[in-house]
Amino acid sequence: MIETIKKQPGLGLRRMFARHLARQAGLKVMSPENPRQLARARIDKGGDRAPIAEGVKVSQIELSGRPALHFKPAETRPGGLLFLHGGGYCIGSPQSHKPYVSQLARALKVEAWSLDYRLAPEHVCPAAIEDGSDALAELRGKVDGPLIVSGDSAGGGLTLASVIRHRDAGRAMPDGLFLLSPWTDLSASGESSRTRAHKDPMLKPHYLEQGAALYLDGRDAQDPEASPLFADLSGLPPTLIQVGEDEILFDDSTRLTEKMQAAGVDVTCEVWEAMWHDFQLFAPVLPEAIVSVGHVKRWAKRVF
């Protein structure tokens, strides 16, 4: 099911300011013209600019042999959340997404883990998938209660790829998936990569092309492992997808929804009017970002 979520009334100045921040993030972080180590430092520093959700304790741990952040709200119930960050497979970390994951942990009232998986070009596909699948296997074995796996952008594609590898290994599946603007087609075969490029303030086609090339390292861009849009999607758990109406990866979400439905997956795709790529990360400035967490909470009631 694909449904449109109307933009919040009023508050136009806040929305304009958030769009400006998204444009600056694209230019100063996502653009391949920035030296990689500088871009990594900048996106991680961004994790300190937004506040951590009140009452959530954050600590550094190790998960399946990789560094990770652990989030524990003041009030918890059985269950958990594994989060895989975005950043085009080349930048980003649990630090960069710390404010958002803390919001999810508090809203869902569960412990959460954000994994520092290996990045390209130092570690190419399928290194990140191996890390994601290993982390899922460890948490599936120790979390008491339902487990949701979530990720944004490249982390959304990685969430799918990791869960599919987990499924193919015959392991117990997670109970739900939450995908934010997932990057599911590294070949950019969707029309939105061209028709909506002028609308998305954060991403440009050549940003994605460069990141895909570094991650794929010569692998076919439509390889189902790297681009889960082309994978067998049967047997996946209930899924919520949130995507911005104005974003370049719009078709990565809508085509994924259609293919999941055809495979018998219980999937809901929310198209947020006038929003851009990863708009959820711009709370508390952006009203829609705040409201979107409430939508996740409502959907997750079915899981928990």
C-alpha positions in Angstrom: 0.0 0.0 0.0 1.3 3.5 -1.0 -0.3 6.4 0.9 0.4 10.2 0.7 1.1 12.1 3.9 0.3 15.8 3.6 2.8 18.4 4.7 2.2 20.0 8.1 0.2 23.3 7.9 2.0 26.5 8.3 5.6 26.6 9.7 6.9 27.5 6.2 10.0 29.3 7.5 11.1 26.2 9.5 10.6 24.0 6.4 12.6 26.4 4.3 15.4 26.5 6.8 15.5 22.7 7.0 15.6 22.5 3.2 18.6 24.9 3.3 20.3 22.6 5.9 19.7 19.6 3.6 21.3 21.5 0.7 24.3 22.4 2.8 24.6 18.8 3.9 24.6 17.7 0.2 27.3 20.2 -0.7 29.6 19.8 2.3 29.1 16.1 3.1 27.5 14.0 0.4 29.3 15.5 -2.6 32.2 13.4 -3.8 34.1 16.6 -4.3 34.8 16.7 -0.6 37.8 14.7 0.6 36.4 11.5 2.1 38.0 11.8 5.5 36.7 15.4 5.8 33.2 14.3 4.8 33.3 11.5 7.4 34.4 14.0 10.1 31.7 16.5 9.1 28.8 14.0 9.1 29.9 12.6 12.5 30.1 16.2 13.9 26.6 16.6 12.8 25.6 14.0 15.3 26.4 16.5 18.1 24.3 19.3 16.7 20.9 17.8 17.4 19.9 16.9 20.9 19.7 13.3 22.2 16.2 12.2 23.1 15.5 13.0 26.8 15.9 10.0 29.1 17.9 7.9 26.6 21.3 6.6 27.8 23.9 6.1 25.1 27.0 3.9 25.5 29.7 2.5 23.3 29.7 -1.3 23.0 30.8 -4.1 20.6 28.3 -6.0 18.5 29.3 -9.0 16.5 32.9 -7.9 16.5 32.2 -4.3 15.4 31.9 -1.0 17.3 28.4 0.1 18.0 26.3 2.4 20.1 23.7 1.1 22.5 20.6 3.2 23.3 18.5 2.5 26.5 15.5 4.6 27.2 14.4 5.3 30.8 11.3 3.2 30.1 11.7 0.0 28.1 9.6 -3.0 27.1 10.7 -6.4 25.6 12.1 -6.1 22.1 14.8 -4.2 20.3 15.9 -2.2 17.3 18.9 -2.7 15.1 19.8 0.5 13.1 22.1 0.6 10.0 23.1 4.2 9.1 23.1 5.8 5.7 25.9 7.7 3.9 26.3 6.1 0.5 28.2 3.1 1.9 31.3 5.5 2.2 30.6 7.8 5.1 28.4 7.9 8.2 28.5 6.1 11.5 26.4 5.5 14.6 27.7 8.9 15.8 26.2 10.7 12.8 22.8 9.2 13.4 22.8 9.2 17.2 20.1 11.8 17.6 17.7 10.1 15.3 18.2 6.6 16.7 17.7 8.0 20.2 14.3 9.4 19.1 13.3 6.0 17.8 14.4 4.2 20.9 12.4 6.5 23.1 9.3 6.5 20.9 9.3 2.6 20.7 10.4 2.2 24.3 13.0 -0.4 23.3 16.7 -0.8 23.5 18.4 0.0 20.2 21.8 -0.8 18.7 23.4 1.2 15.9 26.2 -0.7 14.1 29.5 0.8 12.8 29.7 -1.5 9.7 32.7 -1.4 7.4 32.7 1.3 4.8 33.9 1.5 1.1 36.2 2.0 -0.6 38.4 0.3 2.1 35.8 -2.5 2.4 33.7 -3.1 -0.7 30.5 -5.1 -1.2 29.6 -7.5 0.5 31.6 -6.5 3.7 28.8 -4.2 5.0 26.2 -7.0 4.3 28.3 -9.5 6.3 28.5 -7.1 9.2 24.8 -6.3 9.1 23.8 -10.0 8.9 26.2 -10.9 11.7 24.8 -8.2 14.0 21.2 -9.3 13.2 22.1 -12.9 14.1 23.6 -11.9 17.4 20.6 -9.7 18.4 18.1 -12.2 17.2 19.6 -14.7 19.6 19.7 -12.4 22.7 16.8 -9.9 22.4 13.9 -10.9 24.5 10.9 -9.9 22.3 10.2 -8.6 18.8 13.1 -7.2 16.8 12.9 -4.4 14.2 15.7 -3.7 11.7 15.9 -0.2 10.3 18.1 1.9 8.1 18.1 5.1 6.1 19.3 5.6 2.5 22.2 3.2 1.9 21.5 1.8 5.4 18.0 1.0 4.1 19.3 -1.0 1.2 21.8 -2.6 3.6 18.9 -3.5 5.9 17.2 -5.4 3.1 20.4 -7.1 1.9 21.4 -8.1 5.5 17.9 -9.5 6.2 17.8 -11.4 2.9 21.2 -13.0 3.6 19.9 -13.8 7.1 16.8 -15.4 5.6 18.8 -17.4 3.0 21.0 -18.8 5.9 17.8 -20.3 7.4 17.9 -18.1 10.5 15.0 -16.8 12.5 13.7 -13.6 10.9 13.3 -10.2 12.5 9.7 -9.1 13.2 9.6 -5.9 11.2 11.6 -3.6 8.9 11.5 0.2 8.9 13.2 1.8 5.9 13.8 5.5 5.4 14.4 6.6 1.8 16.1 3.3 1.1 18.7 3.1 -1.7 17.7 -0.2 -3.3 18.8 0.2 -6.9 22.5 1.1 -7.4 22.0 1.1 -11.2 19.8 4.2 -10.9 17.3 2.7 -13.4 14.3 4.5 -11.8 13.0 7.6 -13.6 13.1 9.7 -10.4 16.9 9.7 -10.5 16.5 12.0 -13.5 13.0 13.6 -13.2 13.3 14.6 -9.5 17.0 15.5 -9.4 16.2 19.2 -9.5 13.8 18.9 -6.5 16.0 17.0 -4.1 18.2 19.5 -2.1 20.5 16.9 -0.7 21.4 14.3 -3.4 22.5 14.6 -7.0 22.8 11.8 -9.6 26.6 12.0 -9.6 26.8 11.7 -5.8 25.0 8.3 -6.1 27.1 7.2 -9.1 30.4 7.8 -7.3 29.3 6.1 -4.1 27.9 3.1 -6.0 31.2 2.7 -8.0 33.3 2.7 -4.8 31.0 0.2 -3.1 30.5 -2.1 -6.0 34.2 -2.2 -7.1 33.3 -3.6 -10.5 30.3 -5.7 -9.4 27.2 -5.5 -11.6 25.0 -2.6 -10.2 21.9 -4.8 -10.6 23.4 -7.7 -8.6 20.6 -8.5 -6.2 22.9 -8.6 -3.2 24.1 -5.0 -3.8 20.7 -3.8 -5.1 18.0 -5.6 -3.2 15.3 -4.2 -5.5 16.2 -7.0 -7.8 16.3 -9.7 -5.1 13.8 -12.4 -4.1 11.7 -10.5 -1.5 9.5 -13.3 -0.4 9.3 -14.2 3.3 10.3 -10.7 4.6 8.6 -9.4 7.7 6.0 -6.5 7.8 7.7 -3.4 6.5 7.2 0.4 6.8 8.8 2.6 4.2 9.0 6.4 4.4 10.1 8.4 1.4 10.0 12.1 0.4 7.9 13.2 -2.6 10.7 15.4 -3.9 13.6 13.0 -3.6 15.8 11.5 -6.2 15.4 7.9 -4.7 11.6 8.1 -4.9 11.3 5.2 -7.3 13.6 3.1 -5.2 10.9 3.1 -2.6 7.8 2.9 -4.8 9.1 0.1 -7.0 10.3 -1.8 -3.9 6.8 -1.5 -2.4 5.2 -2.9 -5.6 7.7 -5.8 -5.7 7.2 -6.6 -2.0 3.4 -6.6 -2.4 3.8 -9.0 -5.4 6.0 -11.2 -3.1 3.2 -11.3 -0.5 5.0 -9.0 2.0 2.8 -6.8 4.3 4.3 -3.4 3.3 3.2 0.2 3.7 4.9 3.0 1.9 4.3 6.6 3.1 5.0 9.3 0.5 5.6 12.6 2.5 4.5 15.6 0.5 7.1 18.2 -0.4 9.8 16.3 1.6 13.3 15.4 0.4 15.8 12.6 1.0 16.3 11.6 4.7 14.0 14.5 5.8 13.5 12.5 9.1 17.0 13.4 10.2 16.1 17.1 10.4 14.2 17.1 13.7 13.7 19.2 15.7 13.8 21.9 13.0 11.4 20.2 10.6 7.8 19.6 11.8 7.4 16.6 9.4 10.5 14.9 10.9 8.9 15.0 14.3 5.5 13.8 13.1 7.1 10.9 11.1 8.5 9.3 14.3 4.9 9.2 15.6 3.9 7.3 12.4 6.7 4.7 13.2 5.4 4.3 16.7 1.9 3.7 15.5 3.0 1.2 12.9 5.3 -0.6 15.4 2.3 -1.3 17.7 1.5 -4.2 15.3 5.0 -5.6 15.8 5.3 -5.2 19.6 
